[in-house]
């Protein structure tokens, strides 16, 4: 089946998924496009995933605020109007800056939308079970960089 043309007006957006405190709205899933996915992401200061990599390319376009990225060891702060590209398999993480932030993100293939949906359904945003969160991420093809035990216990 070929993908159909689509327009997603603000009033037509699906409900936002709560991904451990960050609101992620799937604007276009891989199921709809046949390839890439597009998300609107918004959240308060400090939100963001642990260091991880995945089998899809990912790009972020910052709409509001600042997002602090670490991509393959390179630390950068991206403000409104900046674009950050993360190739598939690259270790990265980010944290939303002071006052929170909003961004559009695009992935090169399906996978993230299903993962965000599972996290929304299975992980409490108020008291996330980190073991379960990592298990959901692993089930969707992510590699999560877990710190050494002495750093966690430290």
N, C-alpha and C positions, 0 to 999 in steps of 0.2 A: 504494500500500500504506500503510495506517495504522500508526502506531507501536503497539507492544505494551506493556502495563504491564511494569515491570521492577523488580527489587530486586537491588542489587549488595552482597552481604555482603563483609566484608573477605577472606574465603577465596576469593571468586569474582572478585576484581579481576584485570584483565589485568596483565601484567608492566609495570613502570614503564619509561618511555622516558627515555633519557639525553639531555637537551637541553643540551648543552655544560656538563655538571656538575650540572644541576638534574634531579631525578627528577620526571617528570610521569606521573601515572597517569590514563588516560582512564576516568572513571567512567561517562560517558554521551556518546556521539558524536552528531553531527547525524544520522547514518544511523539510529541507534537511536531518537532522539526525534522526528525529522522537522523539528527546528528548532534548539534550543539545544544547547550542549555544557557538560559539567561535568568539572573536573579537580581532582585532588589534587596539589599541588606541594610539594616539599620539597628543601632543598639547604643547602649550607654557606655560611658568611659570604662575601659578595662576589659570589655568583651573581646573574645577572639579565641581561636583554637590553639592547642598545644602544637609544638613542632611536628610536622607530618609531611608526607608526600603521597601522591596518588597517580594513577595511570592516565590522567587527562591533563592537558594544558589548561591554564586558568589565567584570566586577566581581570583586573579590578580597575574601575574608573571611579575615582573619589568624587562624589557629588557635594558633600558637605562635611566640614570638620577635617580632622587629621587622622590618619591611620599609620601606626608604626609597624613597619614590616621588617622581618629578618628573612632574607631569601638566600639560601646557599651561603650563609655566614655573613652576608652583606646587610648592614642595618641602614634603613632609610625611612624617613618620615614623608608620607605623601599627603599633600593637602588637596583641597578642592581643585579639580581640573587636571590632576595628575593621573597617569595610567601606570599600572604595575603589571608586568607579564611574568608568569611563573611557568616554565616548561614542565611537562610531565616528568615525574620522577625526582623533582627538585625538592629538597627539604626546605620548608618554609613555615612561618607562623605570622600572626599579626595581632595587634591590640588596638582597639579604638581609643583615640586620644581624648583629651579634656573636653567635656561637653558632649561626648559621643560623636558618631559619624554616620554617614550614609554613603553607599556605593552601589554601583552596578557591577555584577561579576558575570563573566561568560566562561563556560567550559567548552572544550573542544569535542566532547563526546558525552553520551549519557552516563549517569552514575551518581552525581551529586544530588539531584532532586530526590531520588529514592532514599539516599542516605539521610538527607535532611528530614524527610517525612518520617523515617524510622526513629530518628532522634527525637523529633517532636512527640511521637506516640509513646516512646519507651523510657525517656529520660526526664526526670523532674528538673525543671529549670531552677528551682529554689534550693534543692539539695541533691545535685547530680551524683549518681553512683559512677565514679570514674572508671571502675573496672568494667561496668556494663557499657559505658560510653565508648571505651576503647574496643570492646568486643563488637559493638555495632559498626564502628569505623573499620575494623579489620574485615568484617563480613562484606563490606562494600569496596574492598581492594585498597584501603589506605594502609600505609605504614606509619605508625605513631612512634615518635622518638620519646621513649620513657626515660626519665633521668635515672642515674645510678641510685641505688637504695640509700647510700650515705648522704646524698643531696636531699632526698625526701625526708629522711630521719633527722638531718642536720639541725 
